[in-house]
Amino acid sequence: MPQSGLPDVSIPRRLSAPAPGWTTTADVIVVGSGIAGLTTALRLRRRVDRVLLVTKTVLDEGSTAWAQGGIAAVMSPEDSPAEHIHDTLVAGVGLCDVDAVRTLVTEGTDAVWDLIALGADFDRGDTGKISLTREGGHHRDRILHAGGDATGREISRALIAALDRVRDDPGIEVIEHALVLDLLTDAEQRVCGVTLHVIGEGQVDGVGAAHARAVVLATGGLGQVYASTTNPSVATGDGMAAALRAGAVLSDLEFVQFHPTVLWLGEGSRGQQPLISEAVRGEGAFLVDEAGERFMLGQHPLADLAPRDVVARAIIARMRETGTDHVYLDCRHLGADFLEHRFPSIVSRCRELGFDPATELLPVAPAQHYASGGVRTDLHGRASLEGLYACGETSCTGVHGANRLASNSLLEGLVFARRIADDLTSRLGAGELPETTPVTADGAPELVRSKRRLDIQRSMTAGAGTVRSATSLAATEQALGDLAARAVTEAADRQGGPQSWETTNLLHVGRALTYAAALREETRGGHVREDFPGRDDDHFLHHVHLRRSDAGLLTAEVVPVPRSNLEGLDLDGSVPLDVLDEDRADGAGSAKPAGRHTNSENGPEETA
Ligand SMILES: Cc1cc2nc3c(=O)[nH]c(=O)nc-3n(C[C@H](O)[C@H](O)[C@H](O)COP(=O)(O)OP(=O)(O)OC[C@H]3O[C@@H](n4cnc5c(N)ncnc54)[C@H](O)[C@@H]3O)c2cc1C
């Protein structure tokens, strides 16, 4: 087992919660109602007898509805799967699973056409053709978008409308305000259901147990583990934490994407913060420091449009040099008319918060944005425990490697949801995954009081955030370990509630992430070590697989990646300047202020 330099980390088998007071049964339980969960449930319906879809709050609460930029897919004759695959592999800095990327890209186009057939209405140009735009890291126009900067809202609307059309079907049951706590397993460690807390009426209220032949975790990301994030409040890593407690393998947790331009709302602000899309820089906005200096010039050939990790690191360096906690984004030269037309949601959100991008500098700082790692799965979405599947941001299919290519995440949720539904259909049809009986989870449960949430977020941000070191990670684990020690005692007196269960999930995911980050003594993709500033392919061309041992300790296994993964990739992360050149032959003729980068069809260039 590799050495992290950190003390042993114990992970309990379950959260502290009351014993289930009610029971329900289904063939498959789908947990979460973002693009991953809804697509899985809709495709499974009618193929298996009974699908139970549960979601923590309401159906459209999750990252999916917040996605601004778009969804990537090969949709034009000028593009090709080989190019999308190549761009994805470059972004992943050698750690992508090539078969998973090939699957994503080659099945992505049909999956997007099916989403359109289902009712998703993407922006179109004057000729009626779907507008395709480009983002950092993409060498072709392949980003579909909706409502300018409201792609996720449209996808979520279309999927929920499709669900509403079949809501009366006895083959599918939907329970909102249902927070899944833990996975149920049988004596062979096969997953056979979940425990969940429902704020409901009648029989289904309080903590219960849902039994099933398979469980699909589609619970989204872990952004709330940090003090500031673009992720909504439901992103507390619940699915990853439950899988970890049950003994499933989690992988690549150290690779967290921090978005460079998130509106900075003041020192005390925490939780979900407003994202200022990369597309705003794509249209010509640029970063300046306190003194008004354009500090990205000369740092990278693409300057303000360098890859996200490069821009985020440059901002942090400048903030340290100048002793400030933010820099500024200058959009003023783009003009009010253009900004309002091109970025309606972003402009109105900024104005609601007291900032007018047309007339003043926007304060920005990096914040957590995307978890590239998660519950390790194979190409069918199967996790390491029999009966368990994971999909979307909570999974680690191998598609993202060390860094996600912009707009590949919605596509991943869509493509792998279809694969999971198909795999479950054939396995259940063949009599695989029979019903089994859960056994009582052993060991002392944990519960962290909700008032500790900010302590966890501060420790994670300080020591396991944008820039890490052995010292900072050890300090974070020390603080989290102290909270865990108290958590066992707190669990003895209390049975918890939604806030404290989420806080405990943040603790478990945070400890696992910190552990993985301590093991990777190099800088690669979203993982930045100031004590190991270079990439080290000789020692770290591998995945870190974490799981809870039978003794309740976090254990790590190193899984090598073939060296051939690096062949043919230019891993300096740069995109040739000509791909963003506004004089490109396929550039639009729409009236735009000078200095903006172009796009295709009728104009917009978007980003995730
Ligand atoms: C501001 C922002 C902009 C983005 N822009 C883009 C973009 O342009 N393009 C792109 O590709 N990606 C983008 N992303 C990333 C992308 O939106 C997400 O990765 C993707 O939507 C995740 O989908 P999902 O279905 O896996 O999870 P989510 O959409 O987050 O859904 C998770 C679901 O699980 C539920 N849930 C969570 N825990 C529990 C529990 N314990 N019990 C029951 N239910 C639970 C939640 O309530 C929710 O319904 C963006 C993300 C953000 C935050």
The ligand as an SDF file (V2000), in Angstrom:
LIG
                    3D

 53 58  0  0  0  0  0  0  0  0999 V2000
  -22.3620   26.6960  -12.3480 C   0  0  0  0  0  0  0  0  0  0  0  0
  -22.0280   25.4430  -13.1260 C   0  0  0  0  0  0  0  0  0  0  0  0
  -21.8550   25.5050  -14.5040 C   0  0  0  0  0  0  0  0  0  0  0  0
  -21.5730   24.3500  -15.2330 C   0  0  0  0  0  0  0  0  0  0  0  0
  -21.4930   24.4130  -16.5940 N   0  0  0  0  0  0  0  0  0  0  0  0
  -21.3540   23.2650  -17.3040 C   0  0  0  0  0  0  0  0  0  0  0  0
  -21.4250   23.2590  -18.7320 C   0  0  0  0  0  0  0  0  0  0  0  0
  -21.6570   24.2850  -19.3440 O   0  0  0  0  0  0  0  0  0  0  0  0
  -21.2380   22.0840  -19.3670 N   0  0  0  0  0  0  0  0  0  0  0  0
  -21.0030   20.9080  -18.7230 C   0  0  0  0  0  0  0  0  0  0  0  0
  -20.8440   19.8740  -19.3680 O   0  0  0  0  0  0  0  0  0  0  0  0
  -20.9430   20.8870  -17.3790 N   0  0  0  0  0  0  0  0  0  0  0  0
  -21.1290   22.0190  -16.6660 C   0  0  0  0  0  0  0  0  0  0  0  0
  -21.0960   21.9720  -15.3060 N   0  0  0  0  0  0  0  0  0  0  0  0
  -20.9610   20.6650  -14.6560 C   0  0  0  0  0  0  0  0  0  0  0  0
  -22.2660   19.8810  -14.8220 C   0  0  0  0  0  0  0  0  0  0  0  0
  -23.3530   20.7720  -14.6510 O   0  0  0  0  0  0  0  0  0  0  0  0
  -22.3800   18.7580  -13.8230 C   0  0  0  0  0  0  0  0  0  0  0  0
  -21.2040   18.0090  -13.7960 O   0  0  0  0  0  0  0  0  0  0  0  0
  -23.5320   17.8260  -14.2030 C   0  0  0  0  0  0  0  0  0  0  0  0
  -24.7180   18.5650  -14.3810 O   0  0  0  0  0  0  0  0  0  0  0  0
  -23.7320   16.7780  -13.1380 C   0  0  0  0  0  0  0  0  0  0  0  0
  -24.9160   16.0900  -13.4090 O   0  0  0  0  0  0  0  0  0  0  0  0
  -25.3660   14.9320  -12.4250 P   0  0  0  0  0  0  0  0  0  0  0  0
  -26.6600   14.4190  -12.9250 O   0  0  0  0  0  0  0  0  0  0  0  0
  -24.2600   13.9940  -12.2220 O   0  0  0  0  0  0  0  0  0  0  0  0
  -25.5510   15.6750  -11.0190 O   0  0  0  0  0  0  0  0  0  0  0  0
  -26.5050   16.8800  -10.5770 P   0  0  0  0  0  0  0  0  0  0  0  0
  -27.1070   17.5750  -11.7140 O   0  0  0  0  0  0  0  0  0  0  0  0
  -25.7310   17.6890   -9.6010 O   0  0  0  0  0  0  0  0  0  0  0  0
  -27.6640   16.1230   -9.8180 O   0  0  0  0  0  0  0  0  0  0  0  0
  -27.4150   15.4500   -8.5990 C   0  0  0  0  0  0  0  0  0  0  0  0
  -28.7520   15.0230   -8.0360 C   0  0  0  0  0  0  0  0  0  0  0  0
  -28.5680   14.1810   -6.9190 O   0  0  0  0  0  0  0  0  0  0  0  0
  -29.4070   14.6210   -5.8440 C   0  0  0  0  0  0  0  0  0  0  0  0
  -28.8100   14.1710   -4.5960 N   0  0  0  0  0  0  0  0  0  0  0  0
  -27.6240   14.5090   -4.0640 C   0  0  0  0  0  0  0  0  0  0  0  0
  -27.4360   13.8530   -2.8920 N   0  0  0  0  0  0  0  0  0  0  0  0
  -28.5370   13.0970   -2.6760 C   0  0  0  0  0  0  0  0  0  0  0  0
  -28.9530   12.2260   -1.6580 C   0  0  0  0  0  0  0  0  0  0  0  0
  -28.2100   11.9810   -0.5650 N   0  0  0  0  0  0  0  0  0  0  0  0
  -30.1560   11.6210   -1.7580 N   0  0  0  0  0  0  0  0  0  0  0  0
  -30.9630   11.8500   -2.8330 C   0  0  0  0  0  0  0  0  0  0  0  0
  -30.6120   12.6780   -3.8440 N   0  0  0  0  0  0  0  0  0  0  0  0
  -29.4100   13.2840   -3.7670 C   0  0  0  0  0  0  0  0  0  0  0  0
  -29.4510   16.1120   -6.0270 C   0  0  0  0  0  0  0  0  0  0  0  0
  -30.5190   16.6810   -5.3180 O   0  0  0  0  0  0  0  0  0  0  0  0
  -29.6000   16.1950   -7.5410 C   0  0  0  0  0  0  0  0  0  0  0  0
  -30.9270   15.9380   -7.9240 O   0  0  0  0  0  0  0  0  0  0  0  0
  -21.4010   23.1140  -14.5600 C   0  0  0  0  0  0  0  0  0  0  0  0
  -21.5690   23.0450  -13.1840 C   0  0  0  0  0  0  0  0  0  0  0  0
  -21.8950   24.1930  -12.4670 C   0  0  0  0  0  0  0  0  0  0  0  0
  -22.1010   24.0860  -10.9900 C   0  0  0  0  0  0  0  0  0  0  0  0
  1  2  1  0
  2  3  1  0
  2 52  2  0
  3  4  2  0
  4  5  1  0
  4 50  1  0
  5  6  2  0
  6  7  1  0
  6 13  1  0
  7  8  2  0
  7  9  1  0
  9 10  1  0
 10 11  2  0
 10 12  1  0
 12 13  2  0
 13 14  1  0
 14 15  1  0
 14 50  1  0
 15 16  1  0
 16 17  1  0
 16 18  1  0
 18 19  1  0
 18 20  1  0
 20 21  1  0
 20 22  1  0
 22 23  1  0
 23 24  1  0
 24 25  2  0
 24 26  1  0
 24 27  1  0
 27 28  1  0
 28 29  2  0
 28 30  1  0
 28 31  1  0
 31 32  1  0
 32 33  1  0
 33 34  1  0
 33 48  1  0
 34 35  1  0
 35 36  1  0
 35 46  1  0
 36 37  1  0
 36 45  1  0
 37 38  2  0
 38 39  1  0
 39 40  1  0
 39 45  2  0
 40 41  1  0
 40 42  2  0
 42 43  1  0
 43 44  2  0
 44 45  1  0
 46 47  1  0
 46 48  1  0
 48 49  1  0
 50 51  2  0
 51 52  1  0
 52 53  1  0
M  END
$$$$
